[in-house]
């Protein structure tokens, strides 16, 4: 009964691929019971537990085994725990022995009620057992964003979604020769999983044979389902269907004619689109794409009533006594949620907490997570949560599970058991396909902002550095989700952190740490040198940016990505030179960067002309150069002639006005080009040793095709 994590892990690993038959065991509060409980949270597990109780009276069984049944509540809810009463092992074992002595019997055909390995039968036993386990706290956390389970889906406290009628109706009234295969596709937080489970509950109560995939780690085995097709009508529930989209299509094409397997599959709309599956190509079934409509007034009223039934459930709505105004606020909040243009979760979350209430809620959450270690890991649940929140604050939609597992130092197959379940129970995170995300963006924002006043032993610079370093390491042999955005997140951090009350200095300290980690992890990629130099320049240290860029330029041939990255490198190098006051070099490097562009169109020319005009303006202001004034005038005229985009043209024109450059609107393009080339050659005359002399005609060659 002591805490023995290594024994616990060994038991889980041993049992998870086998069905477990328990006989003659009292179910003590020990490592074995804990390991059995953990099976439902392990992505690699396909085990079901069959428990033989001696008691034959169900009421006595419940009373005598209340502690055990409480511990394995998750197994019961997920349909993985089967109770057998009135089993006397002194009678059962001899009978088994006699049967084993008989000649081998023919294999039994798959019968009604059978489910493929790892799948769950949604039947009266599951629904009744699950419904007895939900609590008011579970319902309240569901409205905060906790994912649904069979206890909540079976509860009358959670209103049935309108879309459930459509899902059930398509199966009950569809054509017999083509079973309905429905694909419930909607943005995150719109209630897909809830609707899927509620539809399964309704169909099971109506006598249908319903099976469900308990988590995305359970395989969809084509052979198992071909056998299942002979057993009669079956409804198959698949959440996170994007991670087995190809298997679903293959199954539809391989099932025998006349099969009666119906499917309800749910997935985030963006994830499903990413699979590129063409539903119209499925010929043997009737594929139906189902969306979740905007929240109806009936649903909103039922939600408000359900919310009011739990203590502190209404949140800010409690301040509004008028029922019609409450209804209007709920409908408006759901429609206005920014994550998914109508997110049920997001709208309810905003009504649940005001700014102070949200921070108090998140502080309590962080307190709880800080005290809880991750089995087999060197970090706490708090750090696991902050890794995800940090990425969402940086503009990403969650974290690739493989990257998360690497950061936590655990096997990706155990994530669900050791991390995801615990964070999900706190309504903190949710899994969608191969990504884990914070349940609501404002949770992430609040968590990262609260680290300002109490860091809880977490240095955010270290957090972002860990993420970048691990992503680059894994990216060498895995195709990670949003890889490019993760490894370059340092470039977006200053603005993102500024937006949640981090000072400019704090934001750049954190961003520079992440950028340096990129360079250290992959020193032979020029893009990371450019990221770091750009941040140094923007942070107010252009001399450091110039020094870094000069060193990188000296070993340009060593960079593996030179061909695709040197244009951006030289462009940013020129900006740093300009900010450092080395205008001659800045102009020459601008021209070098422009000459490396694969094409020269108005979009490309615009950014180079704007920055050339900025350099010449500074030369005018600091040295009073007449040549710089002429260059400003010529650039403005050329910008007009090549029809630059409005913003770029305005910048060129504004710089000319600030410098009091003369009007050259009557000059020809050729005359302006001559003026500009003469000014560039004069201004860059001191850069021969480092960047080479300016070649007359370079500017003309770049601009002339656009005139």
C-alpha positions in Angstrom: 0.0 0.0 0.0 3.0 2.3 0.0 3.8 4.5 -3.0 5.8 2.3 -5.4 5.9 4.0 -8.7 8.3 1.6 -10.4 6.1 -1.4 -9.4 3.0 0.5 -10.5 4.6 1.3 -13.9 5.7 -2.3 -14.3 2.2 -3.7 -13.6 0.6 -1.3 -16.1 3.1 -2.3 -18.7 2.5 -6.0 -18.0 -1.3 -5.9 -17.9 -2.2 -3.3 -20.6 -2.1 -5.6 -23.6 -4.2 -8.3 -21.8 -7.7 -8.6 -20.6 -7.5 -9.0 -16.8 -9.6 -11.6 -15.0 -9.7 -11.0 -11.2 -10.7 -13.9 -9.0 -10.5 -14.5 -5.3 -9.0 -11.0 -4.6 -10.4 -8.4 -2.3 -9.4 -5.3 -4.2 -7.3 -3.7 -1.6 -6.1 -0.1 -1.9 -2.8 -1.3 -3.3 -0.5 -1.2 -6.3 -2.5 -3.7 -8.2 -5.8 -1.9 -8.0 -3.9 1.4 -8.8 -2.4 -0.3 -11.9 -5.8 -1.5 -13.0 -7.3 1.9 -12.6 -4.4 3.4 -14.7 -5.2 1.1 -17.7 -8.0 3.4 -18.9 -5.6 6.3 -19.2 -2.8 4.6 -21.1 -2.8 5.1 -24.9 -1.1 1.8 -25.4 -3.7 -0.1 -23.3 -6.4 -2.4 -24.8 -7.2 -4.2 -21.6 -10.6 -4.8 -20.0 -11.1 -5.9 -16.4 -13.4 -8.7 -15.6 -13.9 -8.9 -11.8 -15.5 -11.9 -10.1 -17.3 -11.0 -6.8 -18.3 -13.6 -4.3 -21.4 -11.6 -3.2 -24.5 -12.4 -5.2 -26.7 -9.6 -3.9 -25.9 -6.4 -5.9 -26.8 -4.1 -2.9 -24.4 -6.0 -0.7 -21.7 -6.1 -3.4 -21.9 -2.3 -3.7 -21.7 -1.7 0.0 -18.8 -4.1 0.7 -16.8 -2.9 -2.3 -17.5 0.8 -2.3 -13.8 1.8 -1.9 -12.7 -0.5 -4.8 -15.6 0.7 -7.0 -14.7 4.3 -6.3 -11.1 3.7 -7.3 -12.0 2.1 -10.5 -14.7 4.6 -11.3 -13.0 5.7 -14.5 -12.8 2.1 -15.7 -16.6 1.8 -15.1 -17.3 5.1 -16.9 -15.2 4.0 -19.9 -16.9 0.6 -20.0 -13.7 -1.3 -19.3 -14.8 -2.8 -15.9 -17.2 -5.7 -15.9 -18.7 -7.0 -12.7 -19.7 -10.6 -12.2 -21.5 -11.5 -9.0 -22.1 -14.8 -7.1 -18.8 -16.4 -8.2 -17.5 -19.1 -6.0 -13.9 -20.0 -7.1 -14.2 -23.4 -5.4 -16.9 -24.3 -7.9 -15.7 -22.3 -10.9 -12.1 -23.5 -11.1 -12.9 -27.2 -11.1 -15.5 -26.6 -13.8 -13.0 -24.8 -15.9 -10.5 -27.6 -15.4 -13.1 -30.2 -16.6 -13.8 -28.1 -19.7 -10.1 -27.8 -20.4 -9.8 -31.6 -20.5 -12.4 -31.8 -23.3 -11.4 -31.8 -27.0 -10.9 -28.4 -28.4 -14.2 -26.8 -29.3 -14.8 -24.8 -32.5 -14.3 -21.1 -32.0 -17.5 -19.3 -31.1 -18.9 -16.8 -33.7 -18.8 -13.2 -32.7 -22.1 -12.6 -31.0 -24.2 -9.5 -30.4 -22.6 -7.4 -27.7 -19.1 -8.2 -28.7 -16.7 -5.4 -29.2 -13.3 -5.4 -31.0 -10.2 -5.4 -28.8 -9.9 -2.1 -26.9 -13.4 -0.9 -27.8 -16.2 -0.3 -25.3 -19.8 -1.6 -25.4 -22.1 1.2 -24.7 -24.9 -0.6 -23.0 -27.3 -0.4 -20.0 -24.6 -1.6 -17.6 -22.2 1.1 -18.7 -24.8 3.9 -18.7 -26.3 2.9 -15.3 -22.9 2.4 -13.7 -21.6 5.7 -15.1 -24.6 7.8 -14.2 -24.2 6.8 -10.6 -20.7 8.2 -10.5 -21.1 11.8 -11.6 -21.0 14.6 -9.0 -22.0 18.3 -8.9 -18.3 19.1 -9.1 -18.0 17.1 -12.3 -20.9 19.1 -13.8 -19.4 22.4 -12.7 -16.0 21.5 -14.2 -17.8 20.4 -17.4 -19.2 23.9 -17.8 -15.6 25.2 -17.2 -14.4 23.2 -20.1 -13.7 19.6 -18.9 -14.2 17.1 -21.6 -17.3 14.8 -21.3 -17.3 11.2 -20.2 -20.1 8.6 -20.0 -21.0 9.8 -16.5 -21.7 13.3 -17.8 -23.2 12.1 -21.1 -25.6 10.0 -19.0 -26.5 12.8 -16.6 -29.7 14.7 -16.9 -27.8 17.7 -15.6 -26.1 18.1 -19.0 -28.7 19.2 -21.6 -29.0 17.2 -24.8 -27.6 19.0 -27.8 -30.0 19.7 -30.8 -27.7 18.0 -33.2 -28.2 14.6 -31.4 -31.7 14.3 -33.0 -30.2 14.6 -36.4 -27.4 12.0 -35.7 -29.9 9.5 -34.2 -32.5 10.1 -36.9 -30.1 9.4 -39.8 -29.4 6.0 -38.4 -33.0 5.1 -37.4 -34.6 6.2 -40.6 -31.8 5.8 -43.2 -32.0 3.4 -46.2 -31.3 -0.2 -45.2 -29.0 -0.9 -48.1 -26.6 2.0 -47.3 -25.8 2.5 -43.6 -25.4 6.1 -42.5 -21.8 7.1 -41.9 -22.0 10.6 -40.3 -19.0 12.9 -39.8 -19.6 15.5 -37.1 -17.2 18.3 -38.0 -16.9 21.5 -36.0 -14.4 23.8 -34.4 -12.8 23.2 -31.0 -15.1 23.8 -28.1 -18.4 23.4 -30.0 -19.5 20.2 -28.2 -18.6 17.5 -30.7 -17.6 14.9 -28.1 -20.6 15.6 -25.9 -23.0 15.2 -28.9 -21.3 12.0 -29.9 -21.7 10.4 -26.5 -25.3 11.7 -26.1 -26.2 10.1 -29.5 -24.6 6.8 -28.4 -26.6 6.9 -25.1 -29.9 7.5 -26.9 -29.3 4.7 -29.4 -28.1 2.3 -26.7 -31.3 3.0 -24.7 -33.3 2.3 -27.8 -31.9 -1.2 -28.1 -29.1 -0.6 -30.6 -25.7 -2.3 -30.2 -23.3 0.6 -29.8 -19.5 0.4 -29.4 -17.2 3.3 -28.8 -13.5 4.0 -29.1 -12.4 5.1 -25.6 -9.4 7.1 -26.7 -7.4 7.8 -29.9 -4.7 5.1 -29.0 -7.2 2.3 -29.7 -6.7 0.8 -33.2 -9.4 0.4 -35.8 -8.7 -3.1 -37.0 -10.3 -3.9 -40.3 -10.5 -7.6 -39.7 -12.3 -7.2 -36.4 -14.9 -5.0 -38.0 -15.4 -7.3 -40.9 -16.3 -10.0 -38.4 -18.5 -7.6 -36.5 -20.5 -6.9 -39.6 -22.0 -10.4 -39.4 -23.4 -9.8 -35.9 -26.3 -7.5 -36.9 -26.8 -3.7 -36.8 -24.0 -1.9 -35.0 -23.4 1.8 -34.3 -19.7 2.7 -34.1 -18.7 5.9 -32.3 -15.3 7.4 -33.1 -14.0 10.6 -31.6 -10.8 12.3 -32.9 -11.6 10.6 -36.2 -8.9 12.5 -38.0 -6.2 10.2 -36.6 -7.8 7.2 -38.3 -9.4 8.8 -41.3 -7.7 6.5 -43.8 -8.7 3.4 -41.8 -12.3 4.6 -41.8 -12.3 5.0 -45.6 -10.6 1.6 -46.0 -13.2 0.0 -43.8 -16.0 1.4 -45.8 -14.6 -0.1 -49.0 -13.8 -3.5 -47.5 -17.0 -4.3 -45.6 -19.2 -7.0 -47.3 -22.3 -6.0 -49.2 -25.4 -5.7 -47.0 -23.5 -4.9 -43.8 -25.3 -2.9 -41.1 -22.4 -1.0 -39.5 -23.3 2.6 -38.9 -20.6 5.1 -38.0 -20.7 8.5 -36.1 -17.3 10.0 -36.3 -16.3 13.4 -34.8 -13.3 15.6 -35.4 -12.2 19.2 -35.3 -13.1 20.7 -38.7 -9.5 21.9 -39.3 -8.0 18.5 -38.4 -10.4 16.7 -40.7 -9.7 19.0 -43.6 -6.0 18.3 -43.1 -6.5 14.6 -43.8 -7.7 15.4 -47.4 -10.3 12.6 -47.2 -12.9 12.8 -49.9 -16.2 11.6 -48.4 -17.9 11.5 -51.8 -15.5 8.8 -52.8 -17.1 6.4 -50.3 -19.6 4.4 -52.3 -20.6 1.5 -50.1 -22.2 3.7 -47.4 -24.1 6.9 -47.1 -21.5 9.5 -46.0 -23.1 12.5 -44.3 -21.2 15.6 -43.2 -22.9 17.1 -40.1 -22.2 20.5 -38.6 -23.2 21.9 -35.3 -25.6 24.9 -35.8 -25.5 28.1 -33.8 -26.8 27.7 -30.2 -30.6 27.7 -30.3 -32.7 29.6 -27.8 -34.0 26.2 -26.4 -30.5 24.9 -25.9 -29.5 28.2 -24.3 -32.4 28.1 -21.8 -31.6 24.5 -20.9 -27.9 25.4 -20.4 -28.8 28.2 -18.1 -31.1 25.9 -16.1 -28.4 23.3 -15.8 -25.8 25.8 -14.9 -28.1 27.2 -12.2 -28.5 23.8 -10.7 -24.9 23.6 -9.4 -23.5 25.9 -6.8 -21.6 28.9 -8.2 -22.5 27.7 -11.6 -24.0 30.8 -13.2 -20.9 32.9 -12.7 -21.5 36.5 -13.9 -25.0 35.5 -15.1 -26.0 35.3 -11.4 -25.9 39.1 -11.4 -28.7 39.3 -14.0 -32.1 38.5 -12.5 -34.0 38.9 -15.8 -34.3 35.5 -17.6 -34.6 37.0 -21.1 -31.5 39.1 -20.6 -29.6 36.1 -19.3 -30.6 34.2 -22.5 -29.5 37.1 -24.7 -26.1 37.3 -22.9 -25.5 33.5 -23.3 -26.4 33.6 -27.0 -24.2 36.7 -27.6 -21.2 35.3 -25.7 -21.2 32.1 -27.6 -21.6 33.8 -31.0 -18.7 36.2 -30.2 -16.1 33.7 -29.0 -12.9 34.4 -30.9 -11.4 30.9 -31.1 -14.0 29.3 -33.3 -16.6 32.0 -34.3 -19.3 30.5 -32.1 -17.6 28.3 -29.5 -19.9 26.9 -26.9 -17.1 26.4 -24.5 -15.6 29.8 -25.0 -18.9 31.7 -24.6 -19.7 29.9 -21.3 -16.2 30.4 -20.0 -16.4 34.2 -20.6 -19.7 34.3 -18.7 -18.3 32.1 -15.9 -15.4 34.5 -14.9 -14.7 38.2 -15.0 -11.0 39.3 -15.1 -10.4 39.0 -11.3 -12.4 35.8 -11.1 -10.4 34.3 -13.9 -7.1 35.1 -12.3 -8.3 33.7 -8.9 -9.5 30.5 -10.7 -6.2 30.1 -12.6 -4.1 30.8 -9.4 -5.9 28.0 -7.6 -5.3 25.8 -10.6 -1.6 26.6 -10.7 -1.4 25.9 -6.9 -2.9 22.5 -7.4 -0.7 21.6 -10.4 2.4 22.8 -8.6 2.0 20.2 -5.9 1.5 17.2 -8.2 4.4 15.4 -9.8 4.2 13.4 -13.0 4.9 9.7 -12.5 8.2 8.8 -14.2 9.0 12.5 -15.0 11.4 15.1 -13.5 8.7 17.9 -13.6 5.4 18.7 -12.2 2.0 19.0 -13.8 2.4 22.8 -13.5 5.4 22.8 -15.9 3.4 20.4 -18.3 0.6 23.0 -18.4 2.9 26.0 -18.8 4.6 24.4 -21.8 1.2 24.4 -23.6 0.1 27.8 -22.3 3.4 29.3 -23.4 2.9 28.1 -27.0 -0.7 29.3 -27.1 0.4 32.8 -25.9 2.9 32.8 -28.7 0.0 32.3 -31.2 0.1 28.5 -31.7 -2.9 26.2 -31.3 -1.5 23.8 -28.7 1.5 21.5 -28.6 2.4 18.3 -30.6 2.1 15.4 -28.2 5.5 14.0 -29.2 7.2 17.3 -28.5 5.3 17.5 -25.1 6.4 14.0 -24.2 10.0 14.9 -25.0 9.9 18.0 -22.8 8.4 16.0 -19.9 10.7 13.1 -20.3 8.0 10.4 -20.6 7.0 7.9 -23.2 4.4 9.4 -25.6 2.2 6.3 -25.1 1.9 7.1 -21.4 0.9 10.7 -21.8 -2.8 10.1 -21.5 -2.4 8.2 -18.2 0.3 10.3 -16.4 -0.6 13.8 -17.7 -3.6 14.3 -20.0 -6.2 12.8 -17.7 -5.1 14.8 -14.7 -5.0 18.1 -16.6 -8.3 17.3 -18.4 -10.0 16.6 -15.0 -9.0 20.1 -14.0 -10.6 21.5 -17.2 -7.2 22.8 -18.1 -6.3 21.0 -21.4 -7.9 18.9 -24.1 -6.5 16.6 -26.7 -7.5 17.1 -30.4 -5.8 14.6 -32.7 -2.1 14.7 -32.2 -2.2 18.1 -30.4 -2.9 19.0 -26.8 -4.3 22.5 -26.2 -5.4 24.7 -23.3 -9.2 24.5 -23.1 -9.6 28.2 -23.5 -7.1 30.8 -24.7 -7.8 33.1 -21.7 -6.7 30.3 -19.4 -3.3 30.3 -21.1 -3.0 34.1 -21.1 -3.9 34.3 -17.4 -1.4 31.6 -16.4 1.5 33.2 -18.2 0.6 36.7 -17.0 0.4 35.4 -13.4 4.0 34.2 -13.6 4.9 37.9 -13.5 3.9 38.2 -9.8 4.9 34.7 -8.8 7.2 32.7 -10.9 6.6 29.4 -9.0 10.1 28.3 -9.8 9.5 28.6 -13.6 11.7 30.9 -15.7 9.7 31.6 -18.8 12.9 32.2 -20.8 13.9 28.7 -19.9 10.5 27.3 -20.8 10.6 28.8 -24.3 14.3 27.7 -24.7 13.4 24.1 -23.8 10.5 24.1 -26.3 12.7 25.4 -29.2 15.6 23.2 -28.4 13.5 20.1 -28.2 11.6 20.9 -31.3 14.7 21.3 -33.4 16.1 18.1 -32.0 12.9 16.1 -32.7 12.4 17.8 -36.1 15.5 16.1 -37.5 13.6 12.8 -37.7 9.9 13.6 -37.0 7.4 15.8 -38.9 6.1 17.9 -35.9 2.9 19.9 -36.1 3.5 23.6 -36.7 7.3 22.9 -36.6 8.3 26.1 -38.4 6.2 28.3 -36.1 7.6 26.6 -33.0 11.3 26.9 -33.9 10.8 30.6 -34.9 8.5 31.5 -32.0 11.1 33.9 -30.6 10.3 36.4 -33.4 6.6 36.7 -32.2 7.2 36.7 -28.5 8.0 40.4 -27.9 4.6 41.6 -29.2 2.8 38.6 -27.6 4.3 39.1 -24.1 3.9 42.9 -24.3 0.2 42.3 -24.9 -0.1 40.5 -21.5 1.7 43.1 -19.3 5.3 42.0 -19.7 7.6 45.0 -20.0 9.6 45.5 -23.1 12.8 44.5 -21.3 11.2 41.3 -19.9 9.7 40.4 -23.3 13.0 40.8 -25.1 15.0 38.9 -22.5 12.7 35.9 -22.9 12.7 36.2 -26.7 16.4 36.5 -27.0 16.9 33.4 -24.8 14.7 31.4 -27.1 16.5 32.7 -30.2 19.9 31.8 -28.7 18.6 28.3 -28.0 17.7 28.0 -31.7 21.3 29.0 -32.7 22.9 26.7 -30.2 20.7 23.7 -31.3 21.4 24.3 -35.0 24.4 26.6 -35.5 24.6 25.8 -39.3 21.2 27.2 -40.3 21.3 30.8 -41.3 17.6 31.4 -40.5 18.2 31.1 -36.8 21.2 33.6 -37.0 18.8 36.0 -38.7 16.1 35.6 -36.0 18.6 36.3 -33.2 20.1 39.3 -35.0 16.7 40.8 -35.7 15.7 40.5 -32.1 19.0 42.1 -31.0 18.4 45.0 -33.3 14.8 45.5 -32.2 15.7 45.2 -28.5 17.9 48.3 -28.9 21.3 46.8 -29.4 22.0 47.1 -33.2 25.8 47.0 -32.7 25.4 43.5 -31.2 23.2 42.5 -34.2 25.8 43.9 -36.6 28.6 41.9 -34.9 26.5 38.7 -35.0 25.7 39.2 -38.7 29.3 40.1 -39.6 30.5 36.8 -38.0 27.7 34.8 -39.8 28.6 36.5 -43.1 32.2 35.5 -42.7 31.2 31.8 -42.8 28.3 32.1 -45.2 29.4 29.0 -47.2 29.0 26.8 -44.0 25.2 27.4 -43.7 23.1 24.6 -45.2 20.2 26.8 -45.9 22.2 29.6 -47.6 20.3 29.5 -50.9 16.9 30.1 -49.4 17.9 32.2 -46.3 20.5 34.7 -47.4 18.1 37.2 -48.9 16.3 37.6 -45.5 19.7 37.6 -43.7 21.1 40.4 -45.8 17.9 42.4 -45.6 17.9 42.3 -41.8 21.7 42.9 -41.7 21.1 46.1 -43.6 18.5 47.2 -41.1 21.0 46.6 -38.2 23.7 48.6 -40.0 21.3 51.4 -40.5 20.2 51.4 -36.9 23.9 51.3 -35.8 24.6 54.4 -38.0 26.7 52.7 -40.7 24.6 54.1 -43.6 27.2 53.4 -46.3 27.3 49.7 -45.5 23.5 49.6 -44.9 22.8 50.9 -48.5 25.2 48.5 -50.1 23.8 45.5 -48.1 20.3 46.6 -49.0 21.2 46.4 -52.7 22.9 43.1 -52.2 19.8 41.7 -50.5 17.6 43.0 -53.3 19.8 41.6 -56.0 19.5 38.1 -54.4 15.7 38.1 -54.8 14.5 35.4 -57.2 12.0 37.8 -58.8 11.5 41.5 -58.6 7.9 42.6 -58.4 6.1 45.5 -56.7 5.7 43.7 -53.4 9.5 42.8 -53.2 10.6 46.2 -54.5 8.3 48.0 -52.0 10.1 46.8 -48.9 13.5 47.6 -50.3 12.6 51.0 -51.6 11.0 51.9 -48.2 14.1 51.0 -46.3 16.4 52.6 -48.8 14.4 55.8 -48.3 14.7 55.5 -44.5 18.5 55.3 -44.8 18.7 58.3 -47.1 16.4 60.2 -44.8 18.7 59.6 -41.8 21.7 60.6 -43.9 19.9 63.8 -44.8 19.0 64.5 -41.1 22.4 63.7 -39.7 24.7 65.0 -42.4 22.6 67.4 -44.5 23.5 65.5 -47.7 22.1 66.9 -50.9 22.8 63.6 -52.7 20.6 61.9 -50.1 17.8 64.4 -50.8 18.0 63.6 -54.5 17.9 59.9 -53.8 14.7 60.4 -51.6 13.1 62.3 -54.5 14.0 59.7 -57.0 12.8 56.8 -54.9 9.4 58.5 -54.4 9.0 59.0 -58.1 10.0 55.4 -58.9 7.6 54.2 -56.3 4.8 56.1 -58.0 5.8 54.8 -61.5 5.9 51.2 -60.6 2.6 51.5 -58.7 3.7 50.3 -55.3 1.1 49.2 -52.8 -0.5 52.1 -50.9 1.3 51.6 -47.6 4.8 51.3 -49.2 4.2 54.3 -51.4 3.0 56.3 -48.4 6.2 55.5 -46.5 8.4 56.6 -49.4 6.4 59.8 -49.9 6.4 60.6 -46.2 10.1 60.1 -45.9 10.6 62.5 -48.8 8.4 65.1 -47.2 10.1 64.8 -43.8 13.5 65.3 -45.5 12.1 68.2 -47.6 13.2 66.5 -50.8 12.6 68.5 -54.0 9.7 67.6 -56.3 10.8 65.5 -59.3 7.4 64.5 -60.5 8.2 65.8 -64.0 11.3 63.7 -64.4 11.4 60.6 -66.5 12.0 57.2 -65.0 15.4 57.0 -66.6 16.5 60.3 -65.1 15.3 59.2 -61.6 17.2 55.9 -62.0 20.4 57.8 -62.8 19.9 60.0 -59.8 19.4 57.1 -57.5 22.2 55.0 -58.9 24.6 58.0 -58.5 23.5 58.4 -54.9 23.9 54.7 -54.1 27.3 54.6 -55.6 28.4 57.7 -53.6 26.8 56.5 -50.4 28.3 52.9 -50.5 31.7 54.0 -51.6 33.3 53.1 -48.3 32.2 49.5 -48.3 34.4 47.9 -51.0 36.5 45.8 -48.7 33.6 44.1 -47.0 30.7 43.9 -49.5 32.3 44.9 -52.9 31.7 48.0 -54.9 28.2 49.0 -56.2 27.9 48.1 -59.9 26.3 50.8 -61.9 23.2 49.4 -63.5 22.1 47.1 -60.7 19.3 49.3 -59.6 18.2 49.8 -63.2 18.1 46.1 -63.8 15.9 45.5 -60.7 13.5 48.3 -61.4 13.2 48.6 -65.2 11.1 45.4 -65.7 8.4 46.8 -63.5 8.1 50.2 -65.3 
